[in-house]
Amino acid sequence: MKRKFFGTDGIRGLTNSEPMTAATALKVGQAAGAHFLRGDHRHRVVIGKDTRLSGYMMESALVAGFTSVGMDVVLLGPMPTPAVAMLTQSMRADLGVMISASHNPFADNGIKLFGPDGYKLSDEDELAIEKRLSEEPELVPADKIGRAKRIDDARGRYIHFAKSTFPDDQRLDGLKVVVDCANGAAYQVAPSALWELGADVVALGVTPNGTNINDRCGSTHPQTLQETVVASGAHIGLALDGDADRLIVVDEKGQLVDGDQLMALIAIDYRRRGVLRGDLVATVMSNLGLERRLKAEGIGMKRAQVGDRYVLEEMRKSGANVGGEQSGHIILTDYATTGDGLVAGLQVLAALVEGGRPASETLRQFEPVPQLLKNVRFTGGAPLDTDAVKRRIANAEAELDGRGRLVIRKSGTEPLIRVMAEGDDPQLVERLVDDICDAVAAA
């Protein structure tokens, strides 16, 4: 069955355009609710959201859908995506929903679904819900309609959970931390958790108005964070995205630190503490320098497809407890079932406190291998299947001869071929990427 609604991370799009309309959200609530009606207990769904203006509309439509098929609804209000996953499991809900378009502009929105175990839905569950969306829903009798209520302690529950992931014998006293919450879902919980652990907190992106989420702030626009860290004399800066499942860090000099460096830091720290399990799981886009650094520490590394769901699949299959993406999605399965920017940030701060060195020294775990990514737009056909492109790729791999990597893939969302190469010789890398891009463009 071809997917019409679900993409690689739930359902997402421009609000008030399909599929992000109130009418479709109501149907999603009915379809997902009916799919998770199992047994004769009172069924429950928890719903969280970020700070987008359209969140009110989507939330109301989903509540109507879920209650119409007999599900009770617990409304969490603005909460990070990982908090919704955690509360789905801890509150024994049958389903969890996060209304968010992550790092996208405010005009977009999305619906992410979590099963009762707190994990994002399997392909099978998503396909089953897609099928129900094309069918008439089975509405319950009037006396079986679900109830909806808001709970006031959701923030406190998540803050307590996040703090519990920080080592018991450590505090953040004396550490000045700038945190940019992107005017998004973590605008209350992240500064509170850091302050309660003892940090001197400078909070940015904590005045959401419905339309300023991710607007020149957060992990995708870290310039203000960089400037504030330097100007305020802070020891470190943390940047989250709109739904707080992504983390980017800035050292005391205002330099950006990406997810690869953070994964290396956490994995090596976990190994030192004796809690690392299995290999680190990254994606095909993670830098070769990360792989080499881990190897030097006796840590293996597996590569998954791009996308945090694929990283998590590999982690669950191999039993790993540290994984993530260069973009800052870091998954720590000892604590969470999805990426959690605040929890990952607390692990980084723990390593910083333990080491007693400046962030610029602690966070620079390896020298990145020169890496170049270019996108080539195509109008049709399958350029990667042509003999000319295959020949260029084979020649490039032969020239790299183990001294680098080549990753060529078709975008899952746009008519683009992404061509990435990395190696110790930057001139060689650039030439190989350009050669392959020229071949793709001519195909």
Rosetta blueprint (number, residue, H / E / L):
1 M L
2 K L
3 R L
4 K L
5 F L
6 F L
7 G E
8 T L
9 D L
10 G E
11 I E
12 R E
13 G E
14 L E
15 T L
16 N L
17 S L
18 E L
19 P L
20 M L
21 T L
22 A H
23 A H
24 T H
25 A H
26 L H
27 K H
28 V H
29 G H
30 Q H
31 A H
32 A H
33 G H
34 A H
35 H H
36 F L
37 L L
38 R L
39 G L
40 D L
41 H L
42 R L
43 H L
44 R E
45 V E
46 V E
47 I E
48 G E
49 K E
50 D L
51 T L
52 R L
53 L L
54 S L
55 G H
56 Y H
57 M H
58 M H
59 E H
60 S H
61 A H
62 L H
63 V H
64 A H
65 G H
66 F H
67 T H
68 S H
69 V L
70 G L
71 M L
72 D E
73 V E
74 V E
75 L E
76 L E
77 G E
78 P E
79 M L
80 P L
81 T H
82 P H
83 A H
84 V H
85 A H
86 M H
87 L H
88 T H
89 Q H
90 S H
91 M L
92 R L
93 A L
94 D L
95 L E
96 G E
97 V E
98 M E
99 I E
100 S L
101 A L
102 S L
103 H L
104 N L
105 P L
106 F L
107 A L
108 D E
109 N E
110 G E
111 I E
112 K E
113 L E
114 F E
115 G L
116 P L
117 D L
118 G L
119 Y L
120 K E
121 L L
122 S L
123 D H
124 E H
125 D H
126 E H
127 L H
128 A H
129 I H
130 E H
131 K H
132 R H
133 L H
134 S L
135 E L
136 E L
137 P L
138 E L
139 L L
140 V L
141 P L
142 A H
143 D H
144 K H
145 I L
146 G L
147 R L
148 A E
149 K E
150 R E
151 I L
152 D L
153 D L
154 A H
155 R H
156 G H
157 R H
158 Y H
159 I H
160 H H
161 F H
162 A H
163 K H
164 S H
165 T L
166 F L
167 P L
168 D L
169 D L
170 Q L
171 R L
172 L L
173 D L
174 G L
175 L L
176 K E
177 V E
178 V E
179 V E
180 D E
181 C L
182 A L
183 N L
184 G L
185 A L
186 A L
187 Y L
188 Q L
189 V H
190 A H
191 P H
192 S H
193 A H
194 L H
195 W H
196 E H
197 L L
198 G L
199 A L
200 D E
201 V E
202 V E
203 A E
204 L E
205 G L
206 V L
207 T L
208 P L
209 N L
210 G L
211 T L
212 N L
213 I L
214 N L
215 D L
216 R L
217 C L
218 G L
219 S L
220 T L
221 H L
222 P L
223 Q H
224 T H
225 L H
226 Q H
227 E H
228 T H
229 V H
230 V H
231 A H
232 S H
233 G L
234 A L
235 H L
236 I E
237 G E
238 L E
239 A E
240 L E
241 D L
242 G L
243 D L
244 A L
245 D L
246 R L
247 L E
248 I E
249 V E
250 V E
251 D E
252 E L
253 K L
254 G L
255 Q L
256 L E
257 V E
258 D L
259 G H
260 D H
261 Q H
262 L H
263 M H
264 A H
265 L H
266 I H
267 A H
268 I H
269 D H
270 Y H
271 R H
272 R H
273 R H
274 G L
275 V L
276 L L
277 R L
278 G L
279 D L
280 L E
281 V E
282 A E
283 T E
284 V L
285 M L
286 S L
287 N L
288 L H
289 G H
290 L H
291 E H
292 R H
293 R H
294 L H
295 K H
296 A H
297 E L
298 G L
299 I L
300 G L
301 M E
302 K E
303 R E
304 A E
305 Q L
306 V L
307 G L
308 D H
309 R H
310 Y H
311 V H
312 L H
313 E H
314 E H
315 M H
316 R H
317 K H
318 S H
319 G L
320 A L
321 N L
322 V L
323 G E
324 G E
325 E L
326 Q L
327 S L
328 G L
329 H L
330 I E
331 I E
332 L L
333 T L
334 D L
335 Y L
336 A L
337 T L
338 T L
339 G L
340 D L
341 G H
342 L H
343 V H
344 A H
345 G H
346 L H
347 Q H
348 V H
349 L H
350 A H
351 A H
352 L H
353 V H
354 E H
355 G H
356 G L
357 R L
358 P L
359 A H
360 S H
361 E H
362 T H
363 L L
364 R L
365 Q L
366 F L
367 E L
368 P L
369 V L
370 P L
371 Q E
372 L E
373 L E
374 K E
375 N E
376 V E
377 R E
378 F L
379 T L
380 G L
381 G L
382 A L
383 P H
384 L H
385 D H
386 T L
387 D H
388 A H
389 V H
390 K H
391 R H
392 R H
393 I H
394 A H
395 N H
396 A H
397 E H
398 A H
399 E H
400 L H
401 D L
402 G L
403 R L
404 G E
405 R E
406 L E
407 V E
408 I E
409 R E
410 K E
411 S L
412 G L
413 T L
414 E L
415 P L
416 L E
417 I E
418 R E
419 V E
420 M E
421 A E
422 E E
423 G E
424 D L
425 D L
426 P H
427 Q H
428 L H
429 V H
430 E H
431 R H
432 L H
433 V H
434 D H
435 D H
436 I H
437 C H
438 D H
439 A H
440 V H
441 A H
442 A H
443 A L
